[in-house]
C-alpha cells in the first residue's frame, strides 16, 4: 500500500522507526518529514498527508505529533480527510471498517514503537465495510463537510 507519512518534531523519533518498519513490511512510503527533531509545525505535515490522499498519490496516511491531537485537528480541516487519534488496535481497525478513516494519527510522546507498529498494521490491514448502514453514515459525514 502507498502510505503518506508526516510528523512534527514531537513525533519525529517515532516516525523514523515507523517509516523503516512500514517499508520492511512492503509498503511504499511517501515521507513528508519532518526530517529532524528541530521545532516544526504539525499543520504543515497534516497538509502534506492530506494533499497526498486528495491527489491520489497515497491510499492512506499516518500523522504523528507529540500527543496526536494537534495533527488530528489540522488534518480533519481538509476535505475528504477522516483522521483519528488511535492508541489501541480496536479503534485503528474499526475506524477504517465502520467510519472509512483514512488517516491514523499517533502521539509520538504517548506510545512506544511496538504499539505504533501494531496500530499501523491494524489500520493498513483493515478495509471499509461497504454495508448499507456504513455507507449511509459516510454519506452523512460527507454532507457535513459540504455544509461549511
N, CA, C and O atoms as a GROMACS GRO file, in nm:
protein
  592
    1UNK      N    1   0.084  -0.117   0.000
    1UNK     CA    2   0.000   0.000   0.000
    1UNK      C    3   0.089   0.124   0.000
    1UNK      O    4   0.198   0.123   0.057
    2UNK      N    5   0.042   0.229  -0.064
    2UNK     CA    6   0.114   0.356  -0.064
    2UNK      C    7   0.063   0.438   0.054
    2UNK      O    8  -0.056   0.469   0.063
    3UNK      N    9   0.156   0.474   0.143
    3UNK     CA   10   0.121   0.543   0.266
    3UNK      C   11   0.199   0.674   0.275
    3UNK      O   12   0.322   0.674   0.267
    4UNK      N   13   0.127   0.784   0.291
    4UNK     CA   14   0.191   0.914   0.316
    4UNK      C   15   0.209   0.928   0.466
    4UNK      O   16   0.116   0.905   0.544
    5UNK      N   17   0.328   0.966   0.507
    5UNK     CA   18   0.360   0.979   0.650
    5UNK      C   19   0.419   1.118   0.675
    5UNK      O   20   0.500   1.168   0.596
    6UNK      N   21   0.378   1.178   0.786
    6UNK     CA   22   0.433   1.306   0.825
    6UNK      C   23   0.430   1.323   0.974
    6UNK      O   24   0.345   1.266   1.042
    7UNK      N   25   0.523   1.403   1.027
    7UNK     CA   26   0.526   1.429   1.170
    7UNK      C   27   0.595   1.562   1.196
    7UNK      O   28   0.677   1.608   1.117
    8UNK      N   29   0.559   1.622   1.306
    8UNK     CA   30   0.635   1.738   1.351
    8UNK      C   31   0.748   1.688   1.440
    8UNK      O   32   0.774   1.568   1.446
    9UNK      N   33   0.815   1.779   1.507
    9UNK     CA   34   0.928   1.741   1.592
    9UNK      C   35   0.888   1.647   1.705
    9UNK      O   36   0.967   1.562   1.747
   10UNK      N   37   0.765   1.660   1.755
   10UNK     CA   38   0.719   1.576   1.866
   10UNK      C   39   0.700   1.430   1.827
   10UNK      O   40   0.705   1.342   1.913
   11UNK      N   41   0.678   1.404   1.700
   11UNK     CA   42   0.660   1.267   1.654
   11UNK      C   43   0.777   1.215   1.573
   11UNK      O   44   0.776   1.101   1.526
   12UNK      N   45   0.879   1.300   1.555
   12UNK     CA   46   0.989   1.267   1.465
   12UNK      C   47   1.057   1.134   1.498
   12UNK      O   48   1.073   1.050   1.409
   13UNK      N   49   1.097   1.112   1.622
   13UNK     CA   50   1.172   0.991   1.658
   13UNK      C   51   1.090   0.865   1.628
   13UNK      O   52   1.144   0.767   1.576
   14UNK      N   53   0.961   0.868   1.661
   14UNK     CA   54   0.876   0.753   1.633
   14UNK      C   55   0.851   0.738   1.484
   14UNK      O   56   0.844   0.626   1.434
   15UNK      N   57   0.839   0.849   1.412
   15UNK     CA   58   0.817   0.843   1.267
   15UNK      C   59   0.933   0.772   1.196
   15UNK      O   60   0.910   0.691   1.106
   16UNK      N   61   1.055   0.802   1.237
   16UNK     CA   62   1.172   0.740   1.175
   16UNK      C   63   1.163   0.587   1.186
   16UNK      O   64   1.185   0.516   1.088
   17UNK      N   65   1.130   0.538   1.304
   17UNK     CA   66   1.118   0.394   1.326
   17UNK      C   67   1.000   0.336   1.250
   17UNK      O   68   1.009   0.227   1.193
   18UNK      N   69   0.889   0.409   1.248
   18UNK     CA   70   0.769   0.360   1.182
   18UNK      C   71   0.788   0.352   1.030
   18UNK      O   72   0.747   0.255   0.968
   19UNK      N   73   0.849   0.452   0.972
   19UNK     CA   74   0.875   0.450   0.827
   19UNK      C   75   0.962   0.331   0.791
   19UNK      O   76   0.936   0.262   0.693
   20UNK      N   77   1.066   0.306   0.869
   20UNK     CA   78   1.153   0.190   0.846
   20UNK      C   79   1.073   0.060   0.854
   20UNK      O   80   1.090  -0.028   0.769
   21UNK      N   81   0.987   0.048   0.953
   21UNK     CA   82   0.906  -0.073   0.970
   21UNK      C   83   0.807  -0.090   0.856
   21UNK      O   84   0.791  -0.201   0.803
   22UNK      N   85   0.740   0.016   0.818
   22UNK     CA   86   0.643   0.008   0.707
   22UNK      C   87   0.710  -0.038   0.578
   22UNK      O   88   0.657  -0.122   0.506
   23UNK      N   89   0.826   0.016   0.551
   23UNK     CA   90   0.900  -0.025   0.430
   23UNK      C   91   0.942  -0.171   0.440
   23UNK      O   92   0.934  -0.244   0.341
   24UNK      N   93   0.986  -0.215   0.557
   24UNK     CA   94   1.026  -0.354   0.577
   24UNK      C   95   0.907  -0.449   0.556
   24UNK      O   96   0.925  -0.564   0.516
   25UNK      N   97   0.787  -0.400   0.584
   25UNK     CA   98   0.666  -0.481   0.566
   25UNK      C   99   0.610  -0.471   0.425
   25UNK      O  100   0.504  -0.527   0.397
   26UNK      N  101   0.680  -0.401   0.336
   26UNK     CA  102   0.643  -0.399   0.195
   26UNK      C  103   0.558  -0.281   0.150
   26UNK      O  104   0.514  -0.278   0.035
   27UNK      N  105   0.536  -0.184   0.236
   27UNK     CA  106   0.459  -0.067   0.198
   27UNK      C  107   0.549   0.035   0.128
   27UNK      O  108   0.668   0.046   0.160
   28UNK      N  109   0.492   0.107   0.035
   28UNK     CA  110   0.562   0.219  -0.027
   28UNK      C  111   0.529   0.342   0.057
   28UNK      O  112   0.412   0.376   0.074
   29UNK      N  113   0.631   0.408   0.110
   29UNK     CA  114   0.612   0.521   0.200
   29UNK      C  115   0.653   0.650   0.131
   29UNK      O  116   0.762   0.660   0.075
   30UNK      N  117   0.565   0.748   0.137
   30UNK     CA  118   0.596   0.883   0.094
   30UNK      C  119   0.618   0.962   0.222
   30UNK      O  120   0.523   0.995   0.293
   31UNK      N  121   0.742   0.991   0.252
   31UNK     CA  122   0.778   1.056   0.378
   31UNK      C  123   0.784   1.207   0.357
   31UNK      O  124   0.870   1.258   0.285
   32UNK      N  125   0.691   1.278   0.420
   32UNK     CA  126   0.685   1.423   0.405
   32UNK      C  127   0.755   1.499   0.515
   32UNK      O  128   0.736   1.620   0.527
   33UNK      N  129   0.836   1.431   0.594
   33UNK     CA  130   0.907   1.498   0.703
   33UNK      C  131   0.826   1.491   0.830
   33UNK      O  132   0.719   1.431   0.833
   34UNK      N  133   0.873   1.550   0.930
   34UNK     CA  134   0.995   1.626   0.946
   34UNK      C  135   1.117   1.533   0.930
   34UNK      O  136   1.108   1.411   0.945
   35UNK      N  137   1.228   1.596   0.900
   35UNK     CA  138   1.350   1.520   0.879
   35UNK      C  139   1.453   1.545   0.987
   35UNK      O  140   1.570   1.509   0.973
   36UNK      N  141   1.408   1.608   1.095
   36UNK     CA  142   1.493   1.627   1.213
   36UNK      C  143   1.400   1.655   1.330
   36UNK      O  144   1.279   1.671   1.313
   37UNK      N  145   1.458   1.661   1.449
   37UNK     CA  146   1.376   1.691   1.566
   37UNK      C  147   1.374   1.840   1.601
   37UNK      O  148   1.335   1.879   1.711
   38UNK      N  149   1.417   1.923   1.506
   38UNK     CA  150   1.408   2.068   1.526
   38UNK      C  151   1.261   2.109   1.522
   38UNK      O  152   1.181   2.047   1.452
   39UNK      N  153   1.226   2.212   1.596
   39UNK     CA  154   1.088   2.256   1.606
   39UNK      C  155   1.025   2.272   1.467
   39UNK      O  156   1.084   2.330   1.376
   40UNK      N  157   0.905   2.219   1.455
   40UNK     CA  158   0.829   2.229   1.330
   40UNK      C  159   0.681   2.233   1.367
   40UNK      O  160   0.644   2.210   1.482
   41UNK      N  161   0.598   2.262   1.269
   41UNK     CA  162   0.456   2.283   1.295
   41UNK      C  163   0.370   2.174   1.233
   41UNK      O  164   0.374   2.150   1.113
   42UNK      N  165   0.292   2.107   1.319
   42UNK     CA  166   0.211   1.994   1.274
   42UNK      C  167   0.114   2.026   1.159
   42UNK      O  168   0.089   1.937   1.078
   43UNK      N  169   0.058   2.148   1.146
   43UNK     CA  170  -0.033   2.171   1.032
   43UNK      C  171   0.035   2.153   0.897
   43UNK      O  172  -0.031   2.115   0.799
   44UNK      N  173   0.164   2.180   0.889
   44UNK     CA  174   0.235   2.162   0.763
   44UNK      C  175   0.238   2.016   0.720
   44UNK      O  176   0.225   1.984   0.602
   45UNK      N  177   0.253   1.927   0.816
   45UNK     CA  178   0.261   1.784   0.785
   45UNK      C  179   0.122   1.725   0.763
   45UNK      O  180   0.104   1.632   0.685
   46UNK      N  181   0.023   1.781   0.833
   46UNK     CA  182  -0.116   1.741   0.808
   46UNK      C  183  -0.154   1.776   0.664
   46UNK      O  184  -0.219   1.698   0.595
   47UNK      N  185  -0.113   1.894   0.620
   47UNK     CA  186  -0.139   1.936   0.482
   47UNK      C  187  -0.072   1.840   0.384
   47UNK      O  188  -0.134   1.798   0.286
   48UNK      N  189   0.054   1.806   0.409
   48UNK     CA  190   0.126   1.715   0.320
   48UNK      C  191   0.052   1.582   0.305
   48UNK      O  192   0.026   1.536   0.194
   49UNK      N  193   0.017   1.522   0.418
   49UNK     CA  194  -0.050   1.391   0.415
   49UNK      C  195  -0.189   1.405   0.352
   49UNK      O  196  -0.227   1.323   0.268
   50UNK      N  197  -0.263   1.508   0.390
   50UNK     CA  198  -0.396   1.528   0.334
   50UNK      C  199  -0.394   1.548   0.184
   50UNK      O  200  -0.475   1.490   0.112
   51UNK      N  201  -0.302   1.628   0.136
   51UNK     CA  202  -0.293   1.651  -0.008
   51UNK      C  203  -0.251   1.525  -0.083
   51UNK      O  204  -0.297   1.501  -0.195
   52UNK      N  205  -0.166   1.445  -0.023
   52UNK     CA  206  -0.126   1.318  -0.087
   52UNK      C  207  -0.248   1.229  -0.107
   52UNK      O  208  -0.261   1.163  -0.210
   53UNK      N  209  -0.338   1.227  -0.011
   53UNK     CA  210  -0.461   1.150  -0.024
   53UNK      C  211  -0.557   1.215  -0.123
   53UNK      O  212  -0.611   1.147  -0.210
   54UNK      N  213  -0.577   1.344  -0.112
   54UNK     CA  214  -0.669   1.414  -0.201
   54UNK      C  215  -0.626   1.401  -0.347
   54UNK      O  216  -0.712   1.391  -0.435
   55UNK      N  217  -0.497   1.402  -0.373
   55UNK     CA  218  -0.446   1.395  -0.509
   55UNK      C  219  -0.426   1.253  -0.560
   55UNK      O  220  -0.385   1.232  -0.674
   56UNK      N  221  -0.456   1.154  -0.475
   56UNK     CA  222  -0.445   1.015  -0.517
   56UNK      C  223  -0.303   0.961  -0.521
   56UNK      O  224  -0.279   0.855  -0.578
   57UNK      N  225  -0.208   1.032  -0.459
   57UNK     CA  226  -0.070   0.985  -0.456
   57UNK      C  227  -0.049   0.881  -0.347
   57UNK      O  228   0.050   0.808  -0.350
   58UNK      N  229  -0.142   0.874  -0.250
   58UNK     CA  230  -0.134   0.777  -0.141
   58UNK      C  231  -0.273   0.722  -0.115
   58UNK      O  232  -0.374   0.788  -0.141
   59UNK      N  233  -0.276   0.600  -0.064
   59UNK     CA  234  -0.404   0.534  -0.032
   59UNK      C  235  -0.446   0.562   0.112
   59UNK      O  236  -0.566   0.568   0.141
   60UNK      N  237  -0.349   0.577   0.200
   60UNK     CA  238  -0.374   0.605   0.341
   60UNK      C  239  -0.264   0.698   0.391
   60UNK      O  240  -0.161   0.716   0.326
   61UNK      N  241  -0.290   0.756   0.509
   61UNK     CA  242  -0.192   0.844   0.569
   61UNK      C  243  -0.171   0.813   0.716
   61UNK      O  244  -0.261   0.763   0.783
   62UNK      N  245  -0.053   0.843   0.764
   62UNK     CA  246  -0.021   0.833   0.907
   62UNK      C  247   0.047   0.963   0.947
   62UNK      O  248   0.145   1.005   0.886
   63UNK      N  249  -0.007   1.025   1.051
   63UNK     CA  250   0.048   1.150   1.104
   63UNK      C  251   0.091   1.129   1.247
   63UNK      O  252   0.032   1.050   1.320
   64UNK      N  253   0.195   1.199   1.287
   64UNK     CA  254   0.241   1.195   1.426
   64UNK      C  255   0.272   1.336   1.473
   64UNK      O  256   0.324   1.419   1.399
   65UNK      N  257   0.240   1.361   1.597
   65UNK     CA  258   0.287   1.480   1.667
   65UNK      C  259   0.305   1.437   1.812
   65UNK      O  260   0.296   1.318   1.841
   66UNK      N  261   0.329   1.529   1.902
   66UNK     CA  262   0.356   1.489   2.040
   66UNK      C  263   0.244   1.407   2.100
   66UNK      O  264   0.268   1.297   2.151
   67UNK      N  265   0.122   1.459   2.096
   67UNK     CA  266   0.007   1.387   2.152
   67UNK      C  267  -0.078   1.321   2.045
   67UNK      O  268  -0.153   1.228   2.075
   68UNK      N  269  -0.068   1.367   1.923
   68UNK     CA  270  -0.156   1.324   1.814
   68UNK      C  271  -0.273   1.418   1.795
   68UNK      O  272  -0.334   1.420   1.687
   69UNK      N  273  -0.307   1.495   1.896
   69UNK     CA  274  -0.428   1.577   1.893
   69UNK      C  275  -0.418   1.690   1.791
   69UNK      O  276  -0.508   1.707   1.709
   70UNK      N  277  -0.311   1.768   1.795
   70UNK     CA  278  -0.298   1.880   1.702
   70UNK      C  279  -0.300   1.837   1.557
   70UNK      O  280  -0.370   1.896   1.475
   71UNK      N  281  -0.223   1.735   1.525
   71UNK     CA  282  -0.218   1.686   1.387
   71UNK      C  283  -0.355   1.634   1.343
   71UNK      O  284  -0.394   1.651   1.227
   72UNK      N  285  -0.428   1.572   1.434
   72UNK     CA  286  -0.561   1.522   1.404
   72UNK      C  287  -0.657   1.636   1.373
   72UNK      O  288  -0.731   1.631   1.274
   73UNK      N  289  -0.655   1.739   1.456
   73UNK     CA  290  -0.742   1.855   1.433
   73UNK      C  291  -0.711   1.918   1.298
   73UNK      O  292  -0.803   1.948   1.221
   74UNK      N  293  -0.584   1.939   1.268
   74UNK     CA  294  -0.545   2.002   1.142
   74UNK      C  295  -0.587   1.917   1.022
   74UNK      O  296  -0.643   1.970   0.926
   75UNK      N  297  -0.562   1.789   1.027
   75UNK     CA  298  -0.595   1.701   0.914
   75UNK      C  299  -0.745   1.700   0.886
   75UNK      O  300  -0.786   1.698   0.770
   76UNK      N  301  -0.825   1.702   0.990
   76UNK     CA  302  -0.970   1.696   0.971
   76UNK      C  303  -1.029   1.824   0.914
   76UNK      O  304  -1.148   1.828   0.882
   77UNK      N  305  -0.950   1.928   0.900
   77UNK     CA  306  -0.996   2.051   0.834
   77UNK      C  307  -0.995   2.036   0.682
   77UNK      O  308  -1.050   2.121   0.611
   78UNK      N  309  -0.932   1.931   0.634
   78UNK     CA  310  -0.918   1.913   0.489
   78UNK      C  311  -1.031   1.824   0.436
   78UNK      O  312  -1.066   1.724   0.496
   79UNK      N  313  -1.084   1.863   0.323
   79UNK     CA  314  -1.194   1.791   0.261
   79UNK      C  315  -1.154   1.646   0.228
   79UNK      O  316  -1.049   1.621   0.169
   80UNK      N  317  -1.238   1.554   0.269
   80UNK     CA  318  -1.216   1.412   0.238
   80UNK      C  319  -1.124   1.341   0.333
   80UNK      O  320  -1.100   1.221   0.318
   81UNK      N  321  -1.072   1.412   0.431
   81UNK     CA  322  -0.980   1.351   0.527
   81UNK      C  323  -1.059   1.314   0.652
   81UNK      O  324  -1.131   1.396   0.709
   82UNK      N  325  -1.043   1.189   0.693
   82UNK     CA  326  -1.107   1.137   0.814
   82UNK      C  327  -0.996   1.080   0.900
   82UNK      O  328  -0.959   0.963   0.890
   83UNK      N  329  -0.944   1.168   0.986
   83UNK     CA  330  -0.828   1.135   1.069
   83UNK      C  331  -0.872   1.110   1.213
   83UNK      O  332  -0.960   1.179   1.265
   84UNK      N  333  -0.810   1.013   1.277
   84UNK     CA  334  -0.842   0.982   1.416
   84UNK      C  335  -0.715   0.947   1.493
   84UNK      O  336  -0.628   0.876   1.443
   85UNK      N  337  -0.707   0.997   1.616
   85UNK     CA  338  -0.601   0.954   1.708
   85UNK      C  339  -0.642   0.818   1.759
   85UNK      O  340  -0.751   0.802   1.813
   86UNK      N  341  -0.556   0.720   1.742
   86UNK     CA  342  -0.584   0.585   1.791
   86UNK      C  343  -0.460   0.534   1.864
   86UNK      O  344  -0.349   0.534   1.811
   87UNK      N  345  -0.482   0.491   1.986
   87UNK     CA  346  -0.374   0.431   2.063
   87UNK      C  347  -0.411   0.292   2.109
   87UNK      O  348  -0.351   0.237   2.202
   88UNK      N  349  -0.513   0.232   2.041
   88UNK     CA  350  -0.548   0.092   2.063
   88UNK      C  351  -0.583   0.031   1.927
   88UNK      O  352  -0.632   0.099   1.838
   89UNK      N  353  -0.556  -0.098   1.913
   89UNK     CA  354  -0.573  -0.162   1.782
   89UNK      C  355  -0.719  -0.175   1.741
   89UNK      O  356  -0.749  -0.173   1.622
   90UNK      N  357  -0.810  -0.189   1.837
   90UNK     CA  358  -0.951  -0.200   1.802
   90UNK      C  359  -0.996  -0.074   1.726
   90UNK      O  360  -1.056  -0.084   1.620
   91UNK      N  361  -0.965   0.042   1.780
   91UNK     CA  362  -1.005   0.168   1.716
   91UNK      C  363  -0.935   0.187   1.582
   91UNK      O  364  -0.996   0.236   1.487
   92UNK      N  365  -0.809   0.149   1.572
   92UNK     CA  366  -0.736   0.163   1.447
   92UNK      C  367  -0.798   0.079   1.336
   92UNK      O  368  -0.802   0.121   1.220
   93UNK      N  369  -0.845  -0.039   1.369
   93UNK     CA  370  -0.910  -0.127   1.271
   93UNK      C  371  -1.054  -0.085   1.247
   93UNK      O  372  -1.096  -0.067   1.132
   94UNK      N  373  -1.129  -0.068   1.354
   94UNK     CA  374  -1.271  -0.039   1.344
   94UNK      C  375  -1.297   0.099   1.282
   94UNK      O  376  -1.399   0.119   1.216
   95UNK      N  377  -1.205   0.192   1.303
   95UNK     CA  378  -1.220   0.324   1.242
   95UNK      C  379  -1.222   0.318   1.090
   95UNK      O  380  -1.291   0.396   1.026
   96UNK      N  381  -1.146   0.226   1.034
   96UNK     CA  382  -1.148   0.206   0.889
   96UNK      C  383  -1.273   0.129   0.850
   96UNK      O  384  -1.345   0.171   0.758
   97UNK      N  385  -1.301   0.019   0.917
   97UNK     CA  386  -1.412  -0.069   0.879
   97UNK      C  387  -1.548   0.000   0.887
   97UNK      O  388  -1.631  -0.019   0.798
   98UNK      N  389  -1.572   0.078   0.991
   98UNK     CA  390  -1.704   0.138   1.012
   98UNK      C  391  -1.711   0.284   0.969
   98UNK      O  392  -1.819   0.332   0.932
   99UNK      N  393  -1.599   0.356   0.973
   99UNK     CA  394  -1.603   0.500   0.955
   99UNK      C  395  -1.518   0.551   0.838
   99UNK      O  396  -1.508   0.672   0.818
  100UNK      N  397  -1.459   0.462   0.763
  100UNK     CA  398  -1.376   0.498   0.647
  100UNK      C  399  -1.262   0.592   0.684
  100UNK      O  400  -1.223   0.678   0.605
  101UNK      N  401  -1.208   0.574   0.804
  101UNK     CA  402  -1.092   0.652   0.846
  101UNK      C  403  -0.980   0.631   0.743
  101UNK      O  404  -0.952   0.518   0.703
  102UNK      N  405  -0.917   0.741   0.701
  102UNK     CA  406  -0.809   0.727   0.604
  102UNK      C  407  -0.675   0.782   0.653
  102UNK      O  408  -0.574   0.772   0.584
  103UNK      N  409  -0.675   0.840   0.774
  103UNK     CA  410  -0.551   0.887   0.834
  103UNK      C  411  -0.546   0.842   0.980
  103UNK      O  412  -0.634   0.873   1.059
  104UNK      N  413  -0.443   0.769   1.012
  104UNK     CA  414  -0.416   0.727   1.150
  104UNK      C  415  -0.324   0.831   1.212
  104UNK      O  416  -0.222   0.867   1.154
  105UNK      N  417  -0.360   0.880   1.331
  105UNK     CA  418  -0.279   0.980   1.398
  105UNK      C  419  -0.228   0.920   1.530
  105UNK      O  420  -0.305   0.862   1.607
  106UNK      N  421  -0.098   0.936   1.553
  106UNK     CA  422  -0.033   0.878   1.671
  106UNK      C  423   0.039   0.986   1.750
  106UNK      O  424   0.090   1.083   1.695
  107UNK      N  425   0.042   0.967   1.880
  107UNK     CA  426   0.116   1.056   1.968
  107UNK      C  427   0.255   1.003   1.992
  107UNK      O  428   0.272   0.902   2.061
  108UNK      N  429   0.353   1.068   1.937
  108UNK     CA  430   0.492   1.023   1.949
  108UNK      C  431   0.544   1.028   2.092
  108UNK      O  432   0.642   0.960   2.125
  109UNK      N  433   0.482   1.109   2.176
  109UNK     CA  434   0.522   1.118   2.317
  109UNK      C  435   0.430   1.038   2.407
  109UNK      O  436   0.441   1.044   2.530
  110UNK      N  437   0.338   0.963   2.345
  110UNK     CA  438   0.238   0.889   2.422
  110UNK      C  439   0.259   0.739   2.413
  110UNK      O  440   0.242   0.668   2.512
  111UNK      N  441   0.296   0.689   2.295
  111UNK     CA  442   0.311   0.545   2.276
  111UNK      C  443   0.453   0.511   2.231
  111UNK      O  444   0.528   0.597   2.187
  112UNK      N  445   0.486   0.382   2.244
  112UNK     CA  446   0.616   0.333   2.201
  112UNK      C  447   0.611   0.274   2.062
  112UNK      O  448   0.505   0.266   2.000
  113UNK      N  449   0.727   0.233   2.014
  113UNK     CA  450   0.737   0.188   1.875
  113UNK      C  451   0.662   0.058   1.848
  113UNK      O  452   0.599   0.045   1.743
  114UNK      N  453   0.666  -0.037   1.940
  114UNK     CA  454   0.598  -0.165   1.912
  114UNK      C  455   0.448  -0.146   1.900
  114UNK      O  456   0.384  -0.206   1.813
  115UNK      N  457   0.390  -0.063   1.987
  115UNK     CA  458   0.247  -0.036   1.976
  115UNK      C  459   0.218   0.041   1.846
  115UNK      O  460   0.118   0.013   1.780
  116UNK      N  461   0.302   0.134   1.811
  116UNK     CA  462   0.284   0.208   1.685
  116UNK      C  463   0.284   0.112   1.566
  116UNK      O  464   0.204   0.127   1.474
  117UNK      N  465   0.373   0.014   1.567
  117UNK     CA  466   0.379  -0.083   1.458
  117UNK      C  467   0.248  -0.163   1.452
  117UNK      O  468   0.193  -0.185   1.344
  118UNK      N  469   0.199  -0.207   1.568
  118UNK     CA  470   0.073  -0.284   1.573
  118UNK      C  471  -0.045  -0.200   1.525
  118UNK      O  472  -0.131  -0.250   1.453
  119UNK      N  473  -0.048  -0.074   1.565
  119UNK     CA  474  -0.156   0.014   1.523
  119UNK      C  475  -0.153   0.034   1.372
  119UNK      O  476  -0.258   0.030   1.307
  120UNK      N  477  -0.036   0.056   1.317
  120UNK     CA  478  -0.025   0.074   1.172
  120UNK      C  479  -0.069  -0.052   1.099
  120UNK      O  480  -0.137  -0.043   0.997
  121UNK      N  481  -0.032  -0.168   1.149
  121UNK     CA  482  -0.075  -0.294   1.085
  121UNK      C  483  -0.227  -0.308   1.088
  121UNK      O  484  -0.288  -0.344   0.988
  122UNK      N  485  -0.288  -0.279   1.202
  122UNK     CA  486  -0.434  -0.288   1.214
  122UNK      C  487  -0.501  -0.190   1.118
  122UNK      O  488  -0.596  -0.226   1.049
  123UNK      N  489  -0.452  -0.067   1.113
  123UNK     CA  490  -0.507   0.037   1.027
  123UNK      C  491  -0.491   0.002   0.879
  123UNK      O  492  -0.587   0.010   0.803
  124UNK      N  493  -0.371  -0.035   0.839
  124UNK     CA  494  -0.345  -0.062   0.698
  124UNK      C  495  -0.406  -0.194   0.651
  124UNK      O  496  -0.432  -0.211   0.532
  125UNK      N  497  -0.428  -0.286   0.742
  125UNK     CA  498  -0.487  -0.414   0.706
  125UNK      C  499  -0.639  -0.413   0.699
  125UNK      O  500  -0.699  -0.508   0.649
  126UNK      N  501  -0.700  -0.308   0.748
  126UNK     CA  502  -0.847  -0.301   0.753
  126UNK      C  503  -0.903  -0.245   0.622
  126UNK      O  504  -0.836  -0.171   0.550
  127UNK      N  505  -1.027  -0.283   0.593
  127UNK     CA  506  -1.098  -0.234   0.475
  127UNK      C  507  -1.235  -0.183   0.518
  127UNK      O  508  -1.296  -0.236   0.611
  128UNK      N  509  -1.283  -0.078   0.451
  128UNK     CA  510  -1.414  -0.021   0.481
  128UNK      C  511  -1.523  -0.124   0.452
  128UNK      O  512  -1.523  -0.188   0.347
  129UNK      N  513  -1.614  -0.138   0.546
  129UNK     CA  514  -1.729  -0.227   0.530
  129UNK      C  515  -1.831  -0.157   0.442
  129UNK      O  516  -1.886  -0.053   0.480
  130UNK      N  517  -1.856  -0.211   0.325
  130UNK     CA  518  -1.946  -0.149   0.228
  130UNK      C  519  -2.093  -0.173   0.259
  130UNK      O  520  -2.179  -0.150   0.174
  131UNK      N  521  -2.123  -0.221   0.381
  131UNK     CA  522  -2.262  -0.244   0.420
  131UNK      C  523  -2.343  -0.117   0.414
  131UNK      O  524  -2.290  -0.007   0.427
  132UNK      N  525  -2.473  -0.133   0.393
  132UNK     CA  526  -2.563  -0.020   0.372
  132UNK      C  527  -2.556   0.085   0.483
  132UNK      O  528  -2.552   0.204   0.455
  133UNK      N  529  -2.554   0.042   0.608
  133UNK     CA  530  -2.556   0.139   0.718
  133UNK      C  531  -2.424   0.217   0.726
  133UNK      O  532  -2.425   0.335   0.762
  134UNK      N  533  -2.312   0.153   0.693
  134UNK     CA  534  -2.183   0.223   0.697
  134UNK      C  535  -2.172   0.324   0.583
  134UNK      O  536  -2.121   0.435   0.602
  135UNK      N  537  -2.220   0.287   0.466
  135UNK     CA  538  -2.218   0.377   0.352
  135UNK      C  539  -2.311   0.497   0.378
  135UNK      O  540  -2.276   0.610   0.347
  136UNK      N  541  -2.428   0.471   0.435
  136UNK     CA  542  -2.522   0.580   0.466
  136UNK      C  543  -2.462   0.677   0.566
  136UNK      O  544  -2.476   0.799   0.551
  137UNK      N  545  -2.394   0.626   0.667
  137UNK     CA  546  -2.329   0.713   0.766
  137UNK      C  547  -2.217   0.795   0.701
  137UNK      O  548  -2.204   0.914   0.729
  138UNK      N  549  -2.139   0.732   0.616
  138UNK     CA  550  -2.031   0.804   0.548
  138UNK      C  551  -2.087   0.917   0.462
  138UNK      O  552  -2.030   1.026   0.459
  139UNK      N  553  -2.198   0.892   0.394
  139UNK     CA  554  -2.260   0.997   0.313
  139UNK      C  555  -2.304   1.113   0.400
  139UNK      O  556  -2.294   1.229   0.358
  140UNK      N  557  -2.353   1.086   0.521
  140UNK     CA  558  -2.392   1.193   0.612
  140UNK      C  559  -2.270   1.274   0.657
  140UNK      O  560  -2.278   1.396   0.669
  141UNK      N  561  -2.160   1.206   0.681
  141UNK     CA  562  -2.036   1.276   0.719
  141UNK      C  563  -1.990   1.363   0.603
  141UNK      O  564  -1.952   1.478   0.623
  142UNK      N  565  -1.994   1.310   0.483
  142UNK     CA  566  -1.953   1.387   0.366
  142UNK      C  567  -2.044   1.508   0.344
  142UNK      O  568  -1.998   1.613   0.299
  143UNK      N  569  -2.172   1.494   0.375
  143UNK     CA  570  -2.265   1.606   0.363
  143UNK      C  571  -2.230   1.715   0.463
  143UNK      O  572  -2.241   1.834   0.431
  144UNK      N  573  -2.188   1.679   0.582
  144UNK     CA  574  -2.145   1.778   0.682
  144UNK      C  575  -2.029   1.863   0.630
  144UNK      O  576  -2.022   1.983   0.653
  145UNK      N  577  -1.939   1.797   0.559
  145UNK     CA  578  -1.823   1.866   0.503
  145UNK      C  579  -1.864   1.973   0.403
  145UNK      O  580  -1.801   2.079   0.394
  146UNK      N  581  -1.968   1.946   0.328
  146UNK     CA  582  -2.012   2.038   0.224
  146UNK      C  583  -2.096   2.154   0.279
  146UNK      O  584  -2.116   2.253   0.210
  147UNK      N  585  -2.145   2.140   0.402
  147UNK     CA  586  -2.231   2.242   0.461
  147UNK      C  587  -2.155   2.363   0.514
  147UNK      O  588  -2.216   2.467   0.540
  148UNK      N  589  -2.023   2.351   0.530
  148UNK     CA  590  -1.948   2.462   0.589
  148UNK      C  591  -1.953   2.585   0.504
  148UNK      O  592  -1.895   2.688   0.540
   0.00000   0.00000   0.00000
